């Protein structure tokens, strides 16, 4: 345990020492975020990489068992480390001269495929019902999606001071604890180096930030953590293989998922930039930058704790996981006003009510068939009474006017207890109304459907009402010759 602590502390100290000269270098080469005044250096990637590398080297030299553990690790971790260096180079190029999102994603995909071909691959997926073996094509896709997806999840989260770095710190800590518990010392040492380096970087990144992670930092950290999580969890129990990586990266993954869903629902490109990430939403509801960081850190710490509970799972672990995720989604829906999630929830609710909706729509079609056989106004009223006798509308009113002017003399019937009585009912101030007009021989009519505001979702398909019932009502009225009295 002493080696992990030594790597952690040294990585934090070395990273903090590297920061001033790296910030000066960033200013010279133009790796600056000019949206701030003064511009903020983007040096996180190099600071974290150098801090972790120097710490691991020093501890490996001083402690021989640690050095032997690290020397035996390259064969397993060389592909991931090479891929991380490639991500660092890509991120640095973007920090100096911004690249298009499509170009970056294309290069990242190539890097992910290269890592897969070099031997770091997801070949098996642990599921509750057993082990699923992936073929070469599916295995490559899953590996690339995981590595590139997690790297970009942290990159997307890096939109506010201290947010991505702090979330990554808690993720790295979760992987460190998992590796120690499962007996994977090499993974634990690498995770300790990353966690320590992130801790050394955070004082410079905490709001108001003096340095940013930049693409170089978010991509290398996300890529390394994704690779370590896979290697560390796949040799553990099935539940650990599923739960620990899922919970360790829950905050960036949830943020990215919401972002992609939002862009798709809005018909925008998934590569389009926006300001609707979790940290933006927290700021929008009134939190200051430090409060935003506190919320993100609290959420990251909570899910990291849940990830640890799954190393030795029991009923309490499941209960805590459900409470944490339930509370998280409730907070998101309650305070962040993500309308896309509300819309998806509405659609899910409609899906649950679909059988009833289908029954109502079938009733509309049957009523239309009965209207087709109507030869008198009484037949029309009987068909409409059958249709709307148990409808979701609060008032159903049939208005018939002589001539072609609906504002002229007219008679009206109100549906009461399954039958129409001649009575005019004024629309209430708390009701909305659908008016379905139709025309007979020298007379006109209107079917008025009224419903109070604030009632539950209307299941009847109004479009179907206008497409099926209204034409049938017009066809029936065209066959009826009617003289309308002038009383109302």
C-alpha positions in Angstrom: 0.0 0.0 0.0 3.0 2.3 0.6 3.9 2.2 -3.1 0.5 3.4 -4.1 0.6 6.3 -1.6 4.1 7.2 -2.7 3.2 7.3 -6.4 0.1 9.3 -5.6 1.9 11.9 -3.5 4.9 12.2 -5.8 2.6 12.6 -8.9 0.7 15.4 -7.2 3.9 17.2 -6.2 5.7 16.8 -9.5 2.6 17.9 -11.5 2.3 21.0 -9.4 6.0 21.8 -9.9 5.7 21.3 -13.7 2.7 23.6 -14.0 4.5 27.1 -14.0 7.1 26.2 -16.8 4.4 24.4 -18.8 2.1 27.4 -18.6 4.9 29.7 -19.8 5.5 27.2 -22.7 1.8 27.2 -23.6 1.9 31.0 -23.9 4.9 30.8 -26.3 3.4 28.1 -28.6 -0.1 29.6 -28.6 -1.9 26.8 -26.6 -4.2 29.3 -25.0 -7.9 29.7 -24.5 -8.6 33.2 -25.6 -12.2 33.3 -24.4 -10.8 34.5 -21.1 -9.0 37.7 -20.3 -6.2 37.1 -19.9 -6.0 33.9 -22.0 -5.7 30.7 -20.0 -3.0 28.1 -20.9 -4.2 24.6 -22.0 -1.5 22.5 -20.4 -3.3 19.8 -18.4 -2.4 16.9 -20.7 1.4 17.4 -20.5 1.4 18.2 -16.8 -0.6 15.1 -15.9 1.5 12.9 -18.2 4.8 14.1 -16.9 3.7 14.1 -13.3 2.5 10.5 -13.4 5.4 9.2 -15.5 8.1 10.8 -13.2 6.3 9.5 -10.1 6.0 6.0 -11.4 9.7 6.0 -12.5 11.0 7.3 -9.2 9.0 4.9 -7.1 9.9 2.0 -9.4 13.6 2.8 -9.0 13.5 3.2 -5.2 11.2 0.2 -4.5 12.4 -2.8 -6.3 9.1 -4.8 -6.0 7.2 -1.9 -7.5 9.8 -1.5 -10.2 9.4 -5.2 -11.1 5.6 -4.9 -11.2 5.9 -2.0 -13.6 8.5 -3.6 -15.8 6.2 -6.7 -16.2 3.3 -4.4 -17.2 4.3 -3.0 -20.6 3.3 -6.0 -22.5 -0.3 -5.6 -21.2 -0.5 -1.9 -21.2 1.8 -0.8 -24.1 -1.1 -0.5 -26.6 -3.1 1.6 -24.2 -0.1 3.8 -23.3 0.7 4.3 -27.0 -2.9 5.2 -27.7 -2.9 7.6 -24.9 0.3 9.3 -26.2 -1.4 9.6 -29.6 -4.4 11.2 -27.9 -2.1 13.6 -26.2 -0.5 14.6 -29.5 -4.0 15.0 -31.1 -5.2 17.1 -28.2 -2.1 19.2 -28.2 -2.5 20.0 -31.9 -6.1 21.0 -31.2 -5.1 23.2 -28.3 -2.6 25.0 -30.5 -4.8 25.2 -33.6 -8.4 24.1 -33.2 -9.4 21.1 -35.5 -12.9 20.3 -36.7 -14.9 17.9 -34.6 -15.2 15.4 -37.4 -11.5 15.4 -38.0 -10.8 14.8 -34.3 -13.3 12.0 -34.2 -11.9 10.4 -37.3 -8.4 10.4 -35.9 -9.6 9.1 -32.5 -11.3 6.2 -34.3 -8.1 5.4 -36.0 -6.2 5.5 -32.7 -8.8 3.2 -31.1 -8.5 0.7 -34.0 -4.7 0.8 -33.7 -4.9 0.0 -30.0 -7.3 -2.9 -30.7 -4.9 -4.3 -33.4 -2.0 -4.0 -31.0 -3.8 -6.3 -28.6 -5.7 -4.1 -26.1 -9.2 -5.3 -26.9 -12.5 -6.2 -25.4 -13.2 -9.8 -26.5 -15.5 -10.9 -23.8 -18.5 -9.1 -22.2 -19.6 -10.2 -18.7 -23.4 -10.3 -18.4 -25.6 -11.5 -15.6 -26.6 -14.6 -17.7 -23.0 -15.5 -18.5 -20.0 -14.6 -20.6 -20.6 -13.3 -24.2 -17.8 -13.8 -26.7 -17.4 -11.0 -29.2 -16.2 -11.7 -32.7 -13.4 -9.7 -34.4 -15.7 -7.1 -35.9 -18.0 -6.6 -32.9 -15.0 -6.8 -30.5 -13.3 -4.0 -32.5 -16.4 -1.9 -32.5 -17.0 -2.3 -28.7 -13.3 -1.5 -28.0 -13.3 1.6 -30.1 -16.6 2.9 -28.8 -15.5 2.4 -25.2 -12.1 4.0 -25.5 -13.1 6.8 -27.7 -16.5 7.3 -26.0 -15.0 7.7 -22.5 -12.2 10.0 -23.8 -14.8 12.2 -25.4 -17.1 12.1 -22.4 -14.4 13.8 -20.3 -13.7 16.1 -23.1 -17.3 17.2 -23.3 -17.4 17.6 -19.5 -14.4 20.0 -19.7 -16.5 23.1 -20.2 -16.2 24.8 -16.8 -13.4 25.4 -14.3 -12.4 22.3 -12.4 -15.3 20.1 -13.5 -13.6 17.5 -15.8 -10.4 17.3 -13.8 -12.3 16.8 -10.5 -14.6 14.2 -12.0 -11.6 12.3 -13.5 -9.9 12.4 -10.1 -12.8 10.5 -8.5 -13.0 8.1 -11.4 -9.2 7.4 -11.1 -9.6 6.9 -7.3 -12.4 4.4 -7.9 -10.3 2.4 -10.4 -7.3 2.5 -7.9 -9.4 1.1 -5.1 -10.9 -1.6 -7.4 -7.5 -2.7 -8.6 -6.1 -2.9 -5.0 -9.2 -5.0 -3.9 -9.0 -7.3 -6.9 -5.2 -7.8 -6.8 -4.1 -5.9 -9.9 -1.1 -3.9 -8.6 0.1 -2.6 -12.0 -3.3 -1.1 -12.8 -3.5 0.3 -9.3 -0.1 2.0 -9.6 -1.0 3.6 -12.9 -4.3 4.7 -11.5 -2.6 6.2 -8.4 -0.2 8.1 -10.7 -3.2 9.6 -12.7 -5.2 10.4 -9.6 -2.2 12.1 -7.9 -1.3 14.1 -11.1 -5.0 15.3 -11.3 -4.8 16.3 -7.7 -1.7 18.3 -8.3 -3.3 20.0 -11.4 -6.6 20.9 -9.7 -5.4 23.9 -7.7 -4.5 25.6 -11.0 -7.8 24.5 -12.5 -10.1 25.4 -9.6 -12.3 28.4 -10.3 -11.1 30.9 -11.2 -8.9 28.7 -13.4 -5.3 29.7 -14.1 -4.9 26.6 -16.4 -7.2 24.3 -18.4 -7.0 20.6 -19.1 -7.6 21.3 -22.8 -8.2 18.6 -25.3 -4.7 17.2 -24.5 -5.6 16.6 -20.9 -9.2 15.5 -21.2 -8.5 13.0 -24.0 -5.4 11.4 -22.5 -7.0 11.1 -19.0 -10.2 9.7 -20.4 -8.4 7.3 -22.7 -6.1 6.0 -20.0 -8.9 5.6 -17.5 -11.1 3.7 -20.0 -8.2 1.3 -20.8 -7.4 0.7 -17.1 -11.0 0.2 -16.2 -11.5 -2.6 -18.8 -8.3 -4.3 -17.8 -8.9 -4.1 -14.1 -12.6 -5.2 -14.1 -12.7 -7.9 -16.7 -10.7 -10.3 -14.5 -13.1 -9.8 -11.6 -16.5 -11.2 -10.9 -19.3 -10.6 -13.4 -21.1 -7.9 -11.4 -17.8 -6.1 -10.9 -17.0 -6.1 -14.6 -20.4 -4.5 -15.3 -20.9 -2.2 -12.4 -17.5 -0.7 -11.5 -16.7 0.9 -14.9 -20.3 2.0 -15.3 -20.4 3.8 -12.0 -16.8 5.1 -12.1 -17.6 7.1 -15.3 -21.3 7.8 -14.5 -21.0 11.6 -14.4 -19.3 12.1 -17.8 -21.2 9.3 -19.4 -24.6 10.6 -18.2 -23.6 14.1 -19.4 -22.6 12.9 -22.8 -25.7 10.7 -23.2 -28.0 13.6 -22.4 -26.0 15.8 -24.8 -26.3 13.4 -27.7 -30.0 12.7 -27.1 -30.6 16.4 -26.9 -28.9 17.1 -30.2 -30.6 14.3 -32.0 -34.0 15.3 -30.7 -33.3 18.9 -31.9 -32.2 17.7 -35.3 -28.7 19.0 -34.8 -25.4 17.3 -35.6 -24.0 15.3 -32.8 -20.7 17.2 -33.4 -22.4 20.6 -32.9 -21.3 22.6 -29.9 -23.8 23.8 -27.4 -24.0 25.2 -23.8 -26.5 22.7 -22.3 -24.1 20.3 -20.5 -24.7 19.6 -16.8 -22.4 22.3 -15.7 -24.1 24.8 -18.0 -27.5 23.8 -16.6 -26.3 24.2 -13.0 -24.9 27.6 -13.8 -28.2 28.5 -15.6 -30.3 27.8 -12.5 -28.2 30.2 -10.4 -25.1 28.4 -9.1 -21.8 30.2 -9.1 -18.7 28.5 -10.6 -17.5 27.1 -7.2 -21.0 25.8 -6.4 -21.1 24.1 -9.8 -17.8 22.4 -9.0 -19.1 21.3 -5.6 -22.2 19.7 -7.2 -20.2 17.8 -9.8 -17.6 16.7 -7.2 -20.4 15.5 -4.9 -22.0 13.5 -7.7 -18.7 12.0 -8.8 -17.7 11.1 -5.3 -21.1 9.4 -4.7 -21.0 7.3 -7.8 -17.3 6.4 -7.1 -18.5 5.2 -3.6 -21.2 3.1 -5.2 -18.6 1.6 -7.6 -16.6 0.5 -4.5 -19.6 -1.2 -3.0 -19.9 -3.5 -6.0 -16.5 -5.0 -5.4 -18.0 -7.0 -2.6 -21.7 -6.8 -3.5 -24.6 -7.4 -1.3 -28.2 -6.2 -0.9 -27.0 -3.0 0.7 -24.9 -2.3 -2.4 -28.0 -2.6 -4.7 -30.0 -0.4 -2.4 -27.4 2.4 -2.3 -27.0 2.2 -6.1 -30.7 2.6 -6.6 -30.9 5.5 -4.1 -27.9 7.3 -5.7 -29.2 7.0 -9.3 -32.7 7.7 -8.3 -31.7 10.9 -6.5 -29.4 11.9 -9.3 -32.1 11.6 -12.0 -34.7 13.3 -9.7 -32.3 16.2 -9.2 -31.6 16.5 -13.0 -35.3 16.4 -13.9 -36.3 18.7 -11.0 -33.7 21.4 -11.1 -31.9 21.4 -14.5 -35.1 21.7 -16.7 -33.8 19.3 -19.4 -36.9 19.5 -21.6 -35.6 16.7 -23.8 -35.8 14.3 -20.9 -39.3 15.5 -20.0 -40.3 14.8 -23.6 -38.8 11.3 -23.6 -40.6 10.6 -20.3 -43.9 11.8 -21.9 -43.3 9.6 -24.9 -42.6 6.6 -22.6 -45.8 7.3 -20.7 -47.7 7.5 -24.0 -46.2 4.1 -24.9 -47.5 2.6 -21.8 -51.0 3.9 -22.6 -50.8 2.8 -26.2 -53.2 -0.1 -25.9 -55.9 2.2 -24.6 -55.1 4.7 -27.3 -55.5 2.0 -29.9 -58.9 1.1 -28.5 -60.1 4.7 -28.7 -58.8 5.1 -32.2 -60.7 1.9 -33.3 -63.8 3.5 -31.8 -63.3 6.5 -34.0 -63.2 4.4 -37.1 -66.3 2.5 -36.1 -68.1 5.7 -35.5 -67.1 6.9 -38.9 -68.5 3.7 -40.4 -71.8 4.3 -38.6 -72.0 7.9 -39.8 -71.7 6.7 -43.3 -75.1 5.0 -43.0 -76.8 8.0 -41.4 -79.8 9.4 -43.3 -81.1 11.9 -40.8 -80.0 14.3 -38.1 -81.2 11.8 -35.5 -78.9 9.2 -37.0 -76.0 11.6 -36.8 -76.7 12.4 -33.2 -77.0 8.8 -32.3 -73.7 7.9 -33.9 -71.9 10.9 -32.2 -73.5 9.9 -28.8 -72.2 6.4 -29.2 -68.7 7.7 -30.1 -68.4 10.4 -27.3 -70.6 8.8 -24.6 -67.5 7.7 -22.7 -65.0 10.1 -24.2 -62.3 12.1 -22.5 -64.1 15.4 -23.3 -66.0 17.2 -20.6 -68.6 18.7 -23.0 -69.7 17.6 -26.5 -72.0 20.1 -28.2 -73.6 19.8 -31.7 -74.6 23.1 -33.3 -76.8 23.2 -36.5 -77.4 26.4 -38.4 -79.8 27.1 -41.3 -78.2 28.3 -44.6 -74.5 28.7 -45.1 -73.8 31.2 -42.3 -72.8 29.4 -39.1 -73.4 32.7 -37.2 -77.1 32.7 -38.2 -80.1 31.2 -36.5 -79.1 27.8 -35.0 -80.0 25.0 -32.6 -77.7 23.2 -30.3 -77.6 19.9 -28.5 -75.5 19.0 -25.5 -74.4 15.4 -24.8 -75.6 14.3 -21.3 -75.4 10.7 -20.0 -75.0 9.2 -23.5 -77.7 11.1 -25.3 -78.1 14.6 -26.8 -80.5 17.0 -25.3 -81.4 20.3 -27.0 -79.5 22.8 -24.9 -76.8 25.4 -25.4 -73.8 25.3 -23.1 -71.3 28.1 -23.0 -67.7 27.2 -23.1 -66.1 27.6 -19.6 -63.2 29.9 -19.0 -61.0 26.9 -18.0 -61.8 24.8 -21.1 -60.2 24.5 -24.5 -62.2 23.6 -27.6 -61.9 21.7 -30.8 -64.4 22.7 -33.5 -65.1 20.2 -36.2 -67.2 21.9 -39.0 -69.4 20.2 -41.6 -71.9 21.1 -44.3 -75.3 19.6 -45.2 -77.8 20.4 -47.9 -78.6 24.1 -47.3 -77.5 23.9 -43.7 -74.2 23.8 -41.7 -73.1 22.3 -38.5 -70.3 22.2 -35.9 -69.2 19.5 -33.5 -67.6 21.2 -30.5 -65.4 19.1 -28.2 -64.4 20.8 -24.9 -62.0 19.8 -22.2 -60.9 21.4 -19.0 -57.3 22.6 -18.7 -54.9 20.6 -16.5 -56.4 17.2 -17.1 -54.2 14.2 -17.9 -52.9 13.5 -21.3 -55.5 13.2 -24.1 -55.4 9.8 -25.6 -57.8 10.4 -28.5 -55.9 11.2 -31.6 -57.2 14.6 -32.7 -55.5 14.2 -36.2 -57.4 10.9 -36.7 -60.6 12.7 -35.6 -60.2 15.3 -38.3 -59.0 12.8 -40.9 -61.7 10.1 -40.4 -64.7 11.4 -38.4 -65.0 14.8 -39.9 -65.1 13.6 -43.6 -67.6 10.9 -42.5 -69.7 13.6 -40.7 -69.6 15.8 -43.7 -70.6 12.9 -46.0 -73.5 12.0 -43.7 -74.7 15.7 -43.5 -74.6 16.0 -47.3 -77.4 13.4 -47.5 -79.6 15.1 -44.9 -82.2 17.7 -45.9 -83.0 19.8 -42.9 -85.0 22.9 -41.9 -83.6 24.5 -38.8 -85.9 26.4 -36.5 -84.8 29.8 -35.5 -85.0 29.3 -31.7 -81.8 28.6 -29.7 
